[in-house]
C-alpha cells in the first residue's frame, strides 16, 4: 500500500491546490494499473476475512475497521460480488473468480421472488451481470432474464414508470432517480432473449423520470410522487436530500449515468441532452476538489459531509458520456472531469489506505436519518472500480 500511497500523493496535492478551470485537460499521470493492482490486493485481503458467502459487505462506520455485513435482501447485496468481479477482470486471478462466483450465487433468489422494490437491478445486474459478461455462463443469463421479468412486475402503465418503493404508502406511486440505474438490466434483457416489452418499460420509465424528476434548472428530485390511477405527477420529494428543492449529490449522478446509457440503448437525443445538462449542472456547483458535499444546498457547507460515492458514480457517468457525445471538446471535457474525480478519490484524502477494509472513505448514505455519515460504503467502492476499469479501457484503446 506504500507504493499506492506514494504514487498518488503528489497528484493529489496538485489537484487540491489547482485553481484552473474544471474542464481543463488533466495534467500529470494517474497510474491506473498501479491503483487497480493495489485495490485488487486489498479486496482479496478483505475477502479472506469473510466466511459466509450469503453475507455481504455494506458499511464501515468511522472508527471501525471491518465491513458490517448484510443479507441477500439488502439493496446493497449485489455490490460486493460486483467488486470481486471487477477485481477478477483486472487481475485474472482464478481465486478471485471463484470467490466472486460464491458470493454471486446466493443472490439468485432475488430473481425468483416477488419484487419488493426497484433494487433488483443493483442486486442482480452488478453481480450476475458482471459475472455473465466475464464468463459467458449461460446459467447467469437465465437468472438475469428472470430478474428483469421480476423487476417489470413493478411497472405501472398508467404512470409509465416502475414503482420504486411499494413499501411507502405515503406516495401512491413513487419513482426515484436511483431507479434510472436499474433500467440497464431491462435494456440488456430485451436484447438477450427477453421480451421487447422490457425495452418499452425502460424507455417509458426514463421518459417519465426526465419529464417529472428533472427540474427546469437541471437539478433533480430524489423522488417523484404520482397518482397511481391517473398517472398525474403530484410532487417532487427530497427523501434522502436536504430539502424538496435541494440538489442531492448522489441523485444527480444517478441521473447523469442513467440517462447516458439510456441514450446509448435507445438513440433518443433527449436522453443524451438530459444527461449532458445534468452533468453540466453538477460541474457548475462542484467544489474545487471535485468531490461533492452530500447535498449541494446543505446550509452547513463547507462543514457538511462529503459523498465520495457520488463522485465515483459521476466518474462512471461522465466516462460514459465522453464516448457518446460527438463534439470532441465535450468528449475531452467529460473524460478529463472523470479522470480528475478519480485522481482525487485515489489520493490520501479519500483512499482508505490502512484505515479499514474498504477502498474509499467519506461517503454519505442517508443523511436525513443520520445513517452512514462520513462512512465507507460498498457502492462507492463498486463504482470506483468500475470507473477505473472504464478509464483503463479508454486509455488503452487510445494508445
Kinemage of the C-alpha trace (Angstrom):
@kinemage 1
@onewidth
@group {chain A} dominant
@subgroup {mainchain}
@vectorlist {calphas} color= white
{ca unk a 1} P 0.000 0.000 0.000
{ca unk a 2} L 3.017 2.316 0.407
{ca unk a 3} L 3.581 2.156 -3.352
{ca unk a 4} L -0.077 3.072 -3.885
{ca unk a 5} L 0.195 5.981 -1.454
{ca unk a 6} L 3.409 7.364 -2.932
{ca unk a 7} L 2.080 7.081 -6.473
{ca unk a 8} L -0.764 9.445 -5.859
{ca unk a 9} L 0.292 11.798 -3.101
{ca unk a 10} L 1.948 14.299 -5.455
{ca unk a 11} L -1.019 14.190 -7.806
{ca unk a 12} L -3.496 14.819 -5.011
{ca unk a 13} L -1.570 17.878 -3.859
{ca unk a 14} L -1.559 19.285 -7.374
{ca unk a 15} L -5.312 18.871 -7.697
{ca unk a 16} L -6.164 20.258 -4.321
{ca unk a 17} L -4.168 23.433 -4.945
{ca unk a 18} L -5.029 23.865 -8.604
{ca unk a 19} L -7.411 26.730 -9.356
{ca unk a 20} L -7.615 26.011 -13.076
{ca unk a 21} L -10.910 25.784 -14.918
{ca unk a 22} L -12.603 22.472 -14.090
{ca unk a 23} L -12.928 21.438 -17.734
{ca unk a 24} L -9.236 21.965 -18.470
{ca unk a 25} L -7.263 18.927 -19.502
{ca unk a 26} L -5.960 16.943 -16.544
{ca unk a 27} L -2.217 17.264 -16.153
{ca unk a 28} L 0.053 14.576 -14.766
{ca unk a 29} L -0.468 10.858 -14.866
{ca unk a 30} L -2.991 8.826 -12.929
{ca unk a 31} L -1.317 5.432 -12.730
{ca unk a 32} L -4.478 3.395 -13.149
{ca unk a 33} L -2.825 -0.028 -13.322
{ca unk a 34} L -0.969 0.538 -10.052
{ca unk a 35} L -4.129 1.748 -8.333
{ca unk a 36} L -6.156 -1.190 -9.630
{ca unk a 37} L -3.434 -3.591 -8.517
{ca unk a 38} L -3.407 -2.125 -5.017
{ca unk a 39} L -7.206 -2.130 -4.886
{ca unk a 40} L -7.364 -5.731 -6.039
{ca unk a 41} L -4.883 -6.809 -3.373
{ca unk a 42} L -6.929 -5.054 -0.715
{ca unk a 43} L -10.178 -6.604 -1.947
{ca unk a 44} L -8.542 -10.032 -1.836
{ca unk a 45} L -7.317 -9.406 1.709
{ca unk a 46} L -10.785 -8.355 2.856
{ca unk a 47} L -12.326 -11.426 1.251
{ca unk a 48} L -10.096 -13.701 3.299
{ca unk a 49} L -11.833 -12.459 6.457
{ca unk a 50} L -15.353 -13.188 5.154
{ca unk a 51} L -16.595 -16.670 5.907
{ca unk a 52} L -20.282 -16.809 4.965
{ca unk a 53} L -20.977 -16.295 1.266
{ca unk a 54} L -24.544 -15.150 1.878
{ca unk a 55} L -23.481 -12.160 3.992
{ca unk a 56} L -22.270 -9.127 2.085
{ca unk a 57} L -20.141 -6.086 2.999
{ca unk a 58} L -22.078 -2.844 3.117
{ca unk a 59} L -20.645 -0.244 5.503
{ca unk a 60} L -17.676 0.605 7.670
{ca unk a 61} L -18.560 3.397 10.057
{ca unk a 62} L -15.984 5.962 11.075
{ca unk a 63} L -13.645 4.491 13.662
{ca unk a 64} L -14.363 0.891 12.653
{ca unk a 65} L -12.036 -1.250 10.538
{ca unk a 66} L -14.096 -4.154 9.185
{ca unk a 67} L -17.125 -4.386 6.956
{ca unk a 68} L -20.563 -4.582 8.527
{ca unk a 69} L -22.436 -7.346 6.709
{ca unk a 70} L -25.984 -7.569 5.357
{ca unk a 71} L -28.142 -10.318 3.901
{ca unk a 72} L -29.235 -11.118 0.377
{ca unk a 73} L -32.370 -8.955 0.585
{ca unk a 74} L -30.446 -5.779 1.392
{ca unk a 75} L -30.379 -3.407 -1.573
{ca unk a 76} L -26.574 -3.359 -1.442
{ca unk a 77} L -26.059 -7.137 -1.649
{ca unk a 78} L -25.011 -7.149 -5.306
{ca unk a 79} L -22.209 -4.615 -4.997
{ca unk a 80} L -19.665 -6.839 -3.219
{ca unk a 81} L -19.886 -9.637 -5.816
{ca unk a 82} L -19.567 -6.875 -8.409
{ca unk a 83} L -16.430 -5.541 -6.716
{ca unk a 84} L -14.998 -9.076 -6.805
{ca unk a 85} L -15.821 -9.472 -10.491
{ca unk a 86} L -14.079 -6.178 -11.250
{ca unk a 87} L -11.035 -7.289 -9.260
{ca unk a 88} L -11.016 -10.545 -11.227
{ca unk a 89} L -11.427 -8.665 -14.508
{ca unk a 90} L -8.284 -6.681 -13.805
{ca unk a 91} L -6.162 -9.419 -12.223
{ca unk a 92} L -7.407 -12.571 -13.967
{ca unk a 93} L -6.851 -14.228 -10.596
{ca unk a 94} L -8.734 -17.539 -10.606
{ca unk a 95} L -9.107 -17.436 -6.812
{ca unk a 96} L -10.957 -14.126 -7.071
{ca unk a 97} L -13.133 -15.575 -9.818
{ca unk a 98} L -14.063 -18.475 -7.557
{ca unk a 99} L -14.915 -16.183 -4.662
{ca unk a 100} L -16.928 -13.917 -6.969
{ca unk a 101} L -18.945 -16.929 -8.086
{ca unk a 102} L -19.546 -17.976 -4.489
{ca unk a 103} L -20.834 -14.535 -3.469
{ca unk a 104} L -22.926 -14.219 -6.633
{ca unk a 105} L -24.845 -17.479 -6.279
{ca unk a 106} L -26.969 -16.622 -3.186
{ca unk a 107} L -28.412 -13.553 -4.939
{ca unk a 108} L -30.178 -15.857 -7.394
{ca unk a 109} L -33.193 -15.974 -5.082
{ca unk a 110} L -33.955 -12.297 -5.839
{ca unk a 111} L -34.737 -13.153 -9.457
{ca unk a 112} L -37.343 -15.721 -8.483
{ca unk a 113} L -39.032 -13.927 -5.581
{ca unk a 114} L -41.783 -11.314 -5.542
{ca unk a 115} L -40.437 -7.877 -6.386
{ca unk a 116} L -40.352 -5.759 -3.250
{ca unk a 117} L -38.641 -2.697 -4.753
{ca unk a 118} L -36.672 -1.439 -7.727
{ca unk a 119} L -33.280 -2.544 -6.390
{ca unk a 120} L -33.318 -5.803 -8.338
{ca unk a 121} L -31.052 -4.167 -10.894
{ca unk a 122} L -28.465 -3.208 -8.285
{ca unk a 123} L -28.663 -6.654 -6.731
{ca unk a 124} L -28.610 -8.831 -9.848
{ca unk a 125} L -27.017 -6.796 -12.641
{ca unk a 126} L -23.975 -5.854 -10.554
{ca unk a 127} L -23.408 -9.480 -9.554
{ca unk a 128} L -24.760 -11.830 -12.221
{ca unk a 129} L -24.403 -9.175 -14.927
{ca unk a 130} L -20.682 -8.755 -14.441
{ca unk a 131} L -20.310 -12.488 -13.968
{ca unk a 132} L -22.045 -13.212 -17.271
{ca unk a 133} L -20.075 -10.511 -19.084
{ca unk a 134} L -16.775 -12.018 -17.924
{ca unk a 135} L -17.560 -15.746 -18.076
{ca unk a 136} L -20.405 -16.236 -20.547
{ca unk a 137} L -22.022 -18.607 -18.039
{ca unk a 138} L -25.469 -19.357 -19.517
{ca unk a 139} L -26.894 -20.067 -16.064
{ca unk a 140} L -26.136 -16.447 -15.170
{ca unk a 141} L -28.002 -15.272 -18.249
{ca unk a 142} L -31.059 -17.276 -17.209
{ca unk a 143} L -31.053 -15.626 -13.785
{ca unk a 144} L -30.716 -12.167 -15.293
{ca unk a 145} L -33.643 -12.690 -17.654
{ca unk a 146} L -35.778 -13.895 -14.754
{ca unk a 147} L -34.703 -10.876 -12.690
{ca unk a 148} L -35.699 -8.499 -15.479
{ca unk a 149} L -39.155 -10.065 -15.657
{ca unk a 150} L -39.465 -9.749 -11.884
{ca unk a 151} L -38.466 -6.082 -11.956
{ca unk a 152} L -41.011 -5.465 -14.725
{ca unk a 153} L -43.855 -6.541 -12.417
{ca unk a 154} L -43.459 -3.189 -10.642
{ca unk a 155} L -44.289 -1.245 -13.814
{ca unk a 156} L -47.476 0.811 -13.704
{ca unk a 157} L -48.658 1.561 -17.260
{ca unk a 158} L -50.944 4.332 -16.016
{ca unk a 159} L -47.915 6.254 -14.781
{ca unk a 160} L -45.438 4.851 -17.279
{ca unk a 161} L -42.799 4.051 -14.688
{ca unk a 162} L -41.640 1.397 -12.240
{ca unk a 163} L -42.981 1.676 -8.705
{ca unk a 164} L -39.706 2.116 -6.862
{ca unk a 165} L -40.791 1.684 -3.247
{ca unk a 166} L -44.140 -0.101 -2.801
{ca unk a 167} L -43.397 -0.104 0.931
{ca unk a 168} L -44.027 3.663 1.163
{ca unk a 169} L -47.828 4.118 1.032
{ca unk a 170} L -47.496 7.861 1.661
{ca unk a 171} L -46.549 8.079 -2.023
{ca unk a 172} L -49.267 6.212 -4.012
{ca unk a 173} L -46.838 5.548 -6.863
{ca unk a 174} L -43.269 6.690 -6.471
{ca unk a 175} L -40.329 6.786 -8.835
{ca unk a 176} L -36.868 7.637 -7.551
{ca unk a 177} L -33.901 8.912 -9.527
{ca unk a 178} L -31.807 5.910 -8.387
{ca unk a 179} L -34.109 3.697 -10.439
{ca unk a 180} L -32.523 5.008 -13.630
{ca unk a 181} L -29.539 2.722 -12.996
{ca unk a 182} L -31.749 -0.362 -12.766
{ca unk a 183} L -33.028 0.215 -16.289
{ca unk a 184} L -29.784 -1.244 -17.620
{ca unk a 185} L -30.989 -4.721 -16.601
{ca unk a 186} L -34.175 -4.243 -18.631
{ca unk a 187} L -32.351 -2.904 -21.684
{ca unk a 188} L -29.887 -5.790 -21.512
{ca unk a 189} L -32.613 -8.417 -21.166
{ca unk a 190} L -34.575 -7.074 -24.133
{ca unk a 191} L -31.502 -7.649 -26.341
{ca unk a 192} L -30.620 -11.055 -24.937
{ca unk a 193} L -33.721 -13.168 -25.230
{ca unk a 194} L -36.175 -11.194 -23.123
{ca unk a 195} L -39.393 -9.564 -24.260
{ca unk a 196} L -39.424 -6.340 -26.285
{ca unk a 197} L -41.780 -5.126 -23.551
{ca unk a 198} L -38.774 -4.828 -21.223
{ca unk a 199} L -37.222 -2.268 -23.575
{ca unk a 200} L -40.519 -0.377 -23.760
{ca unk a 201} L -40.785 -0.270 -19.955
{ca unk a 202} L -37.235 1.014 -19.596
{ca unk a 203} L -37.723 3.688 -22.252
{ca unk a 204} L -41.028 4.814 -20.760
{ca unk a 205} L -39.578 4.930 -17.263
{ca unk a 206} L -36.677 7.084 -18.435
{ca unk a 207} L -39.075 9.427 -20.229
{ca unk a 208} L -41.351 9.824 -17.191
{ca unk a 209} L -38.315 10.456 -14.990
{ca unk a 210} L -36.945 13.014 -17.441
{ca unk a 211} L -40.221 14.912 -17.626
{ca unk a 212} L -41.002 14.933 -13.903
{ca unk a 213} L -37.935 14.376 -11.735
{ca unk a 214} L -35.612 16.654 -13.707
{ca unk a 215} L -36.287 20.256 -12.770
{ca unk a 216} L -36.169 23.154 -15.272
{ca unk a 217} L -32.708 24.115 -13.974
{ca unk a 218} L -31.497 20.507 -14.475
{ca unk a 219} L -31.155 19.659 -10.832
{ca unk a 220} L -33.160 16.595 -9.804
{ca unk a 221} L -35.712 15.470 -7.288
{ca unk a 222} L -34.880 12.297 -5.440
{ca unk a 223} L -38.468 11.026 -5.563
{ca unk a 224} L -41.452 11.780 -7.720
{ca unk a 225} L -44.896 11.015 -6.300
{ca unk a 226} L -47.648 10.157 -8.796
{ca unk a 227} L -51.359 9.379 -8.724
{ca unk a 228} L -51.351 5.633 -9.329
{ca unk a 229} L -54.714 5.730 -11.123
{ca unk a 230} L -54.380 8.777 -13.381
{ca unk a 231} L -50.585 8.934 -13.689
{ca unk a 232} L -50.630 12.604 -12.663
{ca unk a 233} L -47.406 13.922 -11.158
{ca unk a 234} L -48.205 15.089 -7.625
{ca unk a 235} L -44.926 16.479 -6.330
{ca unk a 236} L -41.193 16.033 -6.023
{ca unk a 237} L -39.718 14.985 -2.693
{ca unk a 238} L -36.216 15.069 -1.247
{ca unk a 239} L -36.341 11.929 0.923
{ca unk a 240} L -32.549 11.458 1.093
{ca unk a 241} L -31.732 15.065 0.250
{ca unk a 242} L -31.668 18.189 2.412
{ca unk a 243} L -34.968 19.650 1.179
{ca unk a 244} L -37.513 19.020 -1.541
{ca unk a 245} L -35.997 21.755 -3.694
{ca unk a 246} L -32.342 20.955 -2.934
{ca unk a 247} L -29.837 19.134 -5.126
{ca unk a 248} L -28.908 15.804 -3.562
{ca unk a 249} L -25.471 14.916 -4.913
{ca unk a 250} L -25.756 11.178 -5.490
{ca unk a 251} L -29.196 11.584 -7.027
{ca unk a 252} L -27.757 13.987 -9.588
{ca unk a 253} L -25.091 11.432 -10.513
{ca unk a 254} L -27.585 8.564 -10.808
{ca unk a 255} L -29.315 10.753 -13.367
{ca unk a 256} L -26.135 11.581 -15.297
{ca unk a 257} L -25.196 7.934 -15.644
{ca unk a 258} L -28.714 6.567 -16.166
{ca unk a 259} L -29.667 8.974 -18.944
{ca unk a 260} L -26.301 8.440 -20.640
{ca unk a 261} L -26.779 4.706 -21.073
{ca unk a 262} L -30.474 5.202 -21.820
{ca unk a 263} L -29.346 7.241 -24.821
{ca unk a 264} L -26.814 4.540 -25.690
{ca unk a 265} L -29.594 1.939 -25.717
{ca unk a 266} L -32.358 3.952 -27.397
{ca unk a 267} L -30.620 6.581 -29.512
{ca unk a 268} L -33.010 9.203 -28.133
{ca unk a 269} L -31.320 12.582 -28.304
{ca unk a 270} L -33.459 13.983 -25.487
{ca unk a 271} L -31.953 11.415 -23.131
{ca unk a 272} L -28.462 12.434 -24.197
{ca unk a 273} L -29.273 16.127 -23.803
{ca unk a 274} L -30.666 15.442 -20.334
{ca unk a 275} L -27.503 13.607 -19.285
{ca unk a 276} L -25.372 16.487 -20.605
{ca unk a 277} L -27.441 19.110 -18.801
{ca unk a 278} L -27.372 17.146 -15.541
{ca unk a 279} L -23.600 16.740 -15.849
{ca unk a 280} L -23.071 20.425 -16.542
{ca unk a 281} L -25.269 21.399 -13.586
{ca unk a 282} L -23.249 19.074 -11.366
{ca unk a 283} L -19.951 20.540 -12.582
{ca unk a 284} L -21.215 24.101 -12.205
{ca unk a 285} L -21.843 23.582 -8.498
{ca unk a 286} L -18.964 21.236 -7.696
{ca unk a 287} L -16.351 22.236 -5.079
{ca unk a 288} L -12.830 22.767 -6.413
{ca unk a 289} L -11.558 19.442 -5.132
{ca unk a 290} L -14.012 17.570 -7.373
{ca unk a 291} L -15.834 15.748 -4.561
{ca unk a 292} L -19.360 16.978 -3.767
{ca unk a 293} L -20.893 17.628 -0.411
{ca unk a 294} L -23.716 15.156 0.222
{ca unk a 295} L -26.258 17.807 -0.827
{ca unk a 296} L -25.259 20.943 -2.721
{ca unk a 297} L -27.728 23.036 -0.695
{ca unk a 298} L -26.880 21.970 2.842
{ca unk a 299} L -26.552 25.317 4.690
{ca unk a 300} L -23.723 23.859 6.792
{ca unk a 301} L -21.383 23.801 3.788
{ca unk a 302} L -18.343 23.821 3.994
{ca unk a 303} L -18.840 21.990 7.294
{ca unk a 304} L -21.107 19.366 5.761
{ca unk a 305} L -20.092 15.774 4.974
{ca unk a 306} L -18.807 14.874 1.532
{ca unk a 307} L -20.014 11.970 -0.598
{ca unk a 308} L -17.248 10.033 -2.326
{ca unk a 309} L -19.842 7.593 -3.676
{ca unk a 310} L -21.418 10.396 -5.717
{ca unk a 311} L -18.008 11.271 -7.170
{ca unk a 312} L -17.463 7.639 -8.166
{ca unk a 313} L -20.859 7.425 -9.886
{ca unk a 314} L -20.193 10.779 -11.570
{ca unk a 315} L -16.905 9.420 -12.933
{ca unk a 316} L -18.733 6.433 -14.428
{ca unk a 317} L -21.415 8.644 -15.928
{ca unk a 318} L -19.029 11.170 -17.446
{ca unk a 319} L -16.755 8.490 -18.895
{ca unk a 320} L -19.871 7.014 -20.495
{ca unk a 321} L -20.878 10.456 -21.775
{ca unk a 322} L -17.409 11.000 -23.253
{ca unk a 323} L -17.978 8.006 -25.540
{ca unk a 324} L -21.435 9.148 -26.645
{ca unk a 325} L -21.138 12.849 -27.465
{ca unk a 326} L -19.930 13.701 -30.969
{ca unk a 327} L -18.281 17.028 -30.192
{ca unk a 328} L -14.585 16.463 -29.469
{ca unk a 329} L -14.437 19.275 -26.934
{ca unk a 330} L -17.270 17.694 -24.987
{ca unk a 331} L -15.584 14.299 -25.232
{ca unk a 332} L -12.430 15.741 -23.700
{ca unk a 333} L -14.366 17.727 -21.115
{ca unk a 334} L -16.237 14.761 -19.647
{ca unk a 335} L -13.263 12.408 -19.933
{ca unk a 336} L -10.976 14.859 -18.133
{ca unk a 337} L -13.510 15.618 -15.436
{ca unk a 338} L -13.965 11.910 -14.719
{ca unk a 339} L -10.201 11.469 -14.549
{ca unk a 340} L -9.986 14.408 -12.154
{ca unk a 341} L -12.562 12.832 -9.851
{ca unk a 342} L -10.691 9.520 -9.879
{ca unk a 343} L -7.415 11.277 -9.132
{ca unk a 344} L -8.894 12.862 -6.033
{ca unk a 345} L -10.619 9.664 -4.931
{ca unk a 346} L -7.253 7.895 -5.257
{ca unk a 347} L -5.487 10.480 -3.100
{ca unk a 348} L -4.716 10.170 0.585
{ca unk a 349} L -7.681 12.441 1.265
{ca unk a 350} L -10.190 9.774 0.158
{ca unk a 351} L -8.349 6.475 -0.202
{ca unk a 352} L -8.775 4.346 2.913
{ca unk a 353} L -5.189 3.050 2.730
{ca unk a 354} L -4.665 1.228 6.049
{ca unk a 355} L -7.658 2.842 7.771
{ca unk a 356} L -10.092 -0.008 7.116
{ca unk a 357} L -11.043 -2.812 4.683
{ca unk a 358} L -12.700 -0.553 2.129
{ca unk a 359} L -11.176 1.307 -0.808
{ca unk a 360} L -12.721 4.724 -0.147
{ca unk a 361} L -13.519 6.927 2.825
{ca unk a 362} L -16.019 9.796 3.237
{ca unk a 363} L -19.276 8.639 1.689
{ca unk a 364} L -22.735 9.608 2.924
{ca unk a 365} L -25.611 7.155 2.865
{ca unk a 366} L -28.898 8.557 4.240
{ca unk a 367} L -28.125 11.887 5.876
{ca unk a 368} L -31.678 12.808 6.996
{ca unk a 369} L -31.771 9.572 9.002
{ca unk a 370} L -28.248 10.145 10.312
{ca unk a 371} L -27.311 6.841 8.672
{ca unk a 372} L -23.854 6.052 7.239
{ca unk a 373} L -22.459 9.562 7.632
{ca unk a 374} L -18.802 10.004 6.662
{ca unk a 375} L -18.535 6.250 6.203
{ca unk a 376} L -17.061 3.739 3.816
{ca unk a 377} L -19.915 2.285 1.745
{ca unk a 378} L -19.665 -0.637 -0.656
{ca unk a 379} L -21.329 1.060 -3.627
{ca unk a 380} L -18.654 3.770 -3.515
{ca unk a 381} L -16.026 1.042 -3.944
{ca unk a 382} L -18.086 -0.625 -6.683
{ca unk a 383} L -18.413 2.456 -8.869
{ca unk a 384} L -14.832 3.475 -8.130
{ca unk a 385} L -13.612 0.140 -9.503
{ca unk a 386} L -15.994 0.400 -12.442
{ca unk a 387} L -14.782 3.890 -13.302
{ca unk a 388} L -11.105 2.913 -13.037
{ca unk a 389} L -11.665 -0.021 -15.389
{ca unk a 390} L -13.615 2.185 -17.814
{ca unk a 391} L -10.762 4.697 -17.766
{ca unk a 392} L -8.166 1.981 -18.324
{ca unk a 393} L -10.049 0.600 -21.338
{ca unk a 394} L -10.444 4.038 -22.885
{ca unk a 395} L -6.795 4.925 -22.360
{ca unk a 396} L -5.609 1.539 -23.650
{ca unk a 397} L -7.801 1.994 -26.727
{ca unk a 398} L -6.270 5.390 -27.455
{ca unk a 399} L -2.634 4.330 -27.054
